[in-house]
């Protein structure tokens, strides 16, 4: 099972390479023929495989680092003073 999951979600036909309990459950069922509840999938991932909960970092696609630095240096102190 570890090998199948380490291939990534996209290798199993999912659009984004992100695992959810539902997706892992579907792959487990495809590979083994056994249907697991969400709680059982969670136990499989954490207890048996040693995986942990991780959330993807959310960032804007058009993120402008220099504008963020400017805002943090100039605008934030000005706003903070007004409190």
Secondary structure, 3 states (H helix, E strand, C coil): CHHHHHCCCHHHCCCCCCCCHHHHHHHHHHHHCCCCCHHHHHHHHHHHCCCCCCCCCCCCCCCCHHHHHHHHHHHHHHHHHCC
